[in-house]
Amino acid sequence: MRIDQLVPAFHRGDAIGDEAFELKQFLRQRGYSSEIYCLTRDRGLEDQAQLFDKFPAPSASDITILHFALPSPLTQVLIKLPSKKAIIYHNITPAEFFIENNPEMAHLARRGREELVSLQPHINLGLADSEYNRRELVELGFPNTHVFPLFINFAKYEKPMSRFLYDMFRDGRVNILFVGRIAPNKRIENLIKAVFYYKKYVSPLVRLIVVGNTNTFPVYYESIGRLADAFFLKPEEIQFIGHVPDEEMFALYRAADVFLSLSEHEGFCLPLVESMIFDLPVIALASTAVPFTLGEAGILIHDSRPDHVAELTDIVAHDRNLKQKLIESGRRELRKFKEFKREDFFLRHLENL
């Protein structure tokens, strides 16, 4: 029996690509014939995934899995295959977040949602990387749905950090960290407002560090830059770092005092788990998948009022007892992720097909 995975784009360091490769390795170790097929791939990954034009037609006894996070020709391909069909759903951000800043992305989001609906009558197994995503599948009528948490390579986080960058940011300011692409659903403007309030009414010794891709939504990125300027936030008080190597990312997690997320839409939110790994207390807006991923590991809030957020951030940054409780709860939640036997869970549901 073949168990193949379809991935529209296979990228180095991408969460979906990493998961697909880890599952391929596991299936092969268990004796199954398994391959990844993609429409595009990064150079140097030829030995990890095959281009889709090499995909051999499966039989009715085979299983084909589509990693679904965006529209692609693979949706219609999967529908027509004779094999058993499964999806691993990684979520689609609603188009409403993108209409003003990137109409093309809004169009892709709408198409993605339409393709997801079209898959429903044909799917035998629906896996989702969060309970929030699973509930979306249930609402659309998908049968046989289960939570299959995102693959996390914990060994990666054991690598050394950049000591130089860590020392540079440990200069007496309260460091507020956010990690994620600069996109409208992340509500970076609300982070900026909270930092402005903190600077004006709590302490001028504050810094917002935003790590993530700045290129996808240039209009939005420019607008939040203008907002920071309007609030007279200086470069030492707000920094957009962009993408950074792992050792620099680890240094920023360790240099931060609080991880703050006011994002209004998340399908999983890996940086919440990364904050647990680095013993970084979390304050997060209780939206979409965030409560399910965070569990009891941080403080969930239900509005983004700058005064509320800034005052709470200051308390978490300076109350040692509270900070320690949040660190300990993060460690407990992290153990749940590490102890979950995801490969055995995955194989059990495939074999049930």
C-alpha positions in Angstrom: 0.0 0.0 0.0 1.2 3.5 -0.9 0.7 6.5 1.4 1.6 9.6 -0.5 1.4 13.3 0.5 0.5 16.2 -1.8 1.9 19.7 -1.0 1.4 22.6 -3.3 4.8 24.2 -2.5 7.6 22.5 -0.6 9.9 25.0 1.1 12.9 24.7 3.4 12.1 25.6 7.0 8.3 25.8 6.2 6.1 24.2 8.9 4.0 22.3 6.4 7.0 21.0 4.5 8.7 20.0 7.7 5.7 18.1 8.8 5.3 16.3 5.4 8.9 15.2 5.4 8.7 14.0 9.0 5.6 11.9 8.2 7.2 10.5 5.1 10.2 9.3 7.1 8.0 7.8 9.7 5.8 5.9 7.2 8.9 4.5 5.4 10.3 3.3 8.7 7.0 1.4 9.3 7.4 -0.3 5.9 5.1 1.7 3.7 5.9 3.1 0.3 5.6 6.9 0.8 6.6 10.0 -1.2 5.9 13.7 -1.2 4.7 15.3 -4.5 4.6 19.1 -5.0 4.0 21.6 -7.7 7.1 23.7 -6.7 10.0 23.1 -4.4 13.1 25.0 -3.2 16.4 24.2 -4.9 18.3 21.6 -3.0 15.2 19.7 -1.8 15.1 17.3 -4.8 15.8 14.3 -2.6 13.0 15.2 -0.2 10.1 15.8 -2.5 9.2 14.9 -6.1 7.6 17.2 -8.6 3.9 16.3 -9.2 4.5 15.4 -12.8 6.2 12.2 -11.4 3.1 11.2 -9.4 2.0 7.7 -10.4 -1.7 7.0 -10.4 -2.7 5.3 -7.1 -4.9 2.3 -6.7 -8.1 2.0 -4.6 -6.2 0.5 -1.8 -3.7 3.4 -1.5 -4.1 6.6 0.6 -3.4 10.1 -0.7 -3.1 13.0 1.8 -3.4 16.6 0.8 -1.9 19.3 3.0 -4.4 22.1 2.6 -3.6 25.7 3.3 -4.2 27.5 0.0 -5.9 26.9 -3.3 -4.1 24.9 -5.9 -4.6 22.5 -8.8 -4.0 19.6 -6.4 -7.5 20.0 -5.0 -9.2 18.9 -8.2 -6.5 16.2 -8.6 -7.3 14.7 -5.2 -11.0 14.7 -5.9 -10.6 12.5 -9.0 -8.2 10.0 -7.5 -9.4 6.4 -6.9 -7.4 6.1 -3.6 -8.7 6.8 -0.1 -8.4 10.5 0.5 -7.3 12.5 3.6 -6.5 16.1 4.2 -4.4 17.8 6.9 -6.0 21.2 7.3 -3.7 24.1 8.2 -6.4 26.8 8.0 -7.1 29.7 5.6 -7.2 33.2 7.0 -10.6 34.8 6.0 -10.5 37.1 3.0 -12.0 40.0 5.0 -8.6 40.7 6.6 -7.0 41.3 3.2 -9.5 43.2 1.1 -8.1 46.7 1.8 -4.4 45.9 1.7 -4.0 43.0 -0.8 -7.0 42.2 -3.1 -5.1 39.4 -4.7 -4.5 37.7 -1.3 -8.2 38.2 -0.5 -9.1 36.5 -3.8 -6.8 33.6 -3.0 -8.4 33.2 0.5 -11.9 33.1 -1.0 -10.8 30.5 -3.6 -9.2 28.5 -0.9 -12.4 28.4 1.1 -14.4 27.4 -2.0 -11.9 24.6 -2.7 -12.1 23.4 0.8 -15.9 23.1 0.6 -15.6 21.3 -2.7 -13.4 18.6 -1.0 -16.0 17.7 1.6 -17.9 15.0 -0.2 -14.7 13.2 -1.2 -12.6 13.1 2.0 -12.5 9.9 4.1 -10.3 11.4 6.9 -10.0 15.1 8.0 -7.1 15.9 10.2 -6.6 19.5 11.5 -3.6 20.9 13.4 -5.8 22.6 16.1 -9.2 22.1 17.6 -10.2 25.4 16.0 -9.4 24.1 12.6 -11.1 20.8 13.3 -14.3 22.6 14.2 -14.2 24.4 10.9 -14.1 21.1 9.1 -17.0 19.8 11.2 -19.1 23.0 10.3 -18.4 22.3 6.6 -19.7 18.7 7.0 -16.4 16.8 6.9 -16.7 13.3 8.4 -14.2 11.5 10.6 -12.3 14.6 11.9 -9.5 14.6 14.4 -6.9 17.0 15.9 -3.5 16.2 14.7 -1.1 18.8 16.3 1.5 20.5 14.2 4.8 18.8 14.0 7.4 20.6 16.1 11.1 19.7 15.8 12.1 20.3 19.5 15.7 19.4 18.8 16.0 22.5 16.7 15.6 24.8 19.7 18.6 23.2 21.5 21.0 25.0 19.2 23.0 27.9 20.7 21.6 31.4 20.5 23.4 34.6 19.3 25.0 35.9 22.5 25.9 39.2 20.7 22.2 39.9 19.9 21.0 38.8 23.3 23.4 41.2 25.1 22.5 44.0 22.7 18.8 43.8 23.7 19.3 43.3 27.4 19.9 47.0 28.0 17.3 47.7 30.8 14.3 48.1 28.6 11.2 45.9 28.8 11.3 43.9 25.6 7.8 43.0 24.2 8.1 40.3 21.5 5.8 39.3 18.7 6.7 36.7 16.0 4.6 36.4 12.9 4.4 37.8 9.4 3.4 41.4 9.1 -0.2 40.9 8.0 -3.5 42.6 8.8 -5.0 39.7 10.8 -2.0 40.0 13.2 -3.1 43.5 14.2 0.3 44.9 14.6 -1.3 48.4 15.0 -2.8 47.3 18.3 0.7 46.3 19.5 1.9 49.7 18.6 -0.9 51.4 20.4 -0.2 49.4 23.6 3.5 50.2 23.4 2.7 53.9 23.0 0.5 53.8 26.1 3.2 52.0 28.0 5.8 54.6 27.0 3.6 57.5 27.9 2.0 56.3 31.1 4.0 53.4 32.5 7.7 53.8 31.6 9.7 55.1 28.7 12.0 52.1 28.9 10.1 49.8 26.6 10.8 48.2 23.2 8.5 46.3 20.8 10.3 43.7 18.7 8.4 42.3 15.7 9.9 39.4 13.9 8.5 38.2 10.6 8.1 38.7 6.9 7.5 42.3 5.9 7.1 41.8 2.2 3.7 40.1 1.8 1.6 43.1 2.6 3.6 46.2 1.7 0.6 48.6 2.0 -0.2 47.3 5.5 3.5 47.5 6.5 3.8 51.1 5.4 0.6 52.0 7.2 1.8 50.6 10.6 5.2 52.4 10.0 3.3 55.7 9.6 1.3 54.9 12.8 4.6 54.3 14.8 5.9 57.7 13.4 2.6 59.4 14.4 3.1 58.2 18.0 6.8 59.4 17.9 8.1 55.9 18.6 11.8 55.9 18.0 13.9 53.1 16.4 15.1 52.0 19.9 11.4 51.7 21.0 10.0 49.7 18.0 12.0 47.4 15.7 10.8 45.4 12.8 13.4 42.7 12.4 12.1 40.7 9.4 13.3 37.1 9.0 16.3 36.1 11.0 18.4 33.0 11.4 17.6 30.5 14.1 20.4 31.6 16.5 19.1 35.2 16.3 15.5 34.2 16.8 16.4 32.2 19.9 18.3 35.2 21.3 15.3 37.4 20.9 13.0 34.9 22.7 15.5 34.8 25.5 16.0 38.5 25.6 12.2 39.3 25.7 10.3 39.9 28.9 6.8 39.1 27.5 5.4 37.6 24.3 2.4 39.7 23.3 -0.1 38.6 20.6 -3.2 40.6 19.7 -3.7 38.7 16.5 -7.4 38.2 15.6 -6.9 35.1 13.5 -4.6 32.1 14.0 -4.9 28.6 12.7 -2.3 27.3 15.3 0.2 29.9 16.2 3.6 28.2 16.6 5.2 31.2 18.4 3.1 30.4 21.4 4.7 27.0 21.7 8.1 28.5 21.0 7.5 31.0 23.9 6.9 28.0 26.2 10.2 26.4 25.0 12.1 29.5 26.0 10.2 30.1 29.3 8.8 33.4 28.0 5.5 34.4 29.6 2.6 34.9 27.1 -0.2 37.4 27.0 -2.5 36.7 24.0 -5.9 37.7 22.7 -8.3 34.8 23.0 -9.1 34.5 19.3 -9.6 31.6 17.0 -6.9 28.8 17.7 -5.0 30.7 20.3 -6.9 29.4 23.4 -6.5 25.8 22.2 -2.7 26.1 21.5 -1.9 28.1 24.6 -4.0 26.0 27.0 -3.1 27.0 30.5 0.3 28.3 29.6 -0.4 32.1 29.5 -2.8 34.9 30.1 -5.7 35.1 27.7 -7.3 38.5 27.3 -10.6 39.4 25.6 -10.0 42.9 24.3 -7.1 44.9 22.9 -7.6 48.1 24.8 -4.1 49.7 24.9 -4.4 50.7 28.5 -5.4 47.2 29.7 -2.8 45.6 27.6 0.1 47.9 28.6 -0.7 47.7 32.3 -1.0 43.9 32.2 2.3 43.7 30.3 4.0 45.7 32.9 2.7 43.5 35.7 3.8 40.3 34.0 7.3 41.8 33.2 7.9 42.8 36.8 5.9 40.5 39.1 8.4 37.7 39.8 5.9 35.3 41.4 3.4 35.7 38.6 6.1 35.3 36.0 7.3 32.1 37.6 3.8 30.7 37.7 3.4 31.4 34.0 6.7 29.8 33.2 5.7 26.7 35.1 2.3 26.5 33.4 4.1 26.8 30.1 6.4 23.9 30.9 3.4 21.7 31.9 1.6 22.6 28.6 4.8 21.9 26.7 5.0 18.4 28.2 1.6 17.6 26.7 2.9 18.5 23.2 6.0 16.4 23.7 4.2 13.4 25.2 1.5 13.2 22.4 2.3 10.1 20.3 1.5 11.9 17.0 3.0 9.3 14.6 1.2 6.4 16.2 -2.0 8.4 16.2 -1.5 9.3 12.6 -0.9 5.7 11.5 -3.8 4.3 13.5 -6.3 6.6 11.7 -4.7 5.8 8.3 -5.0 2.1 8.9 -8.6 2.5 10.0 -9.3 3.6 6.4 
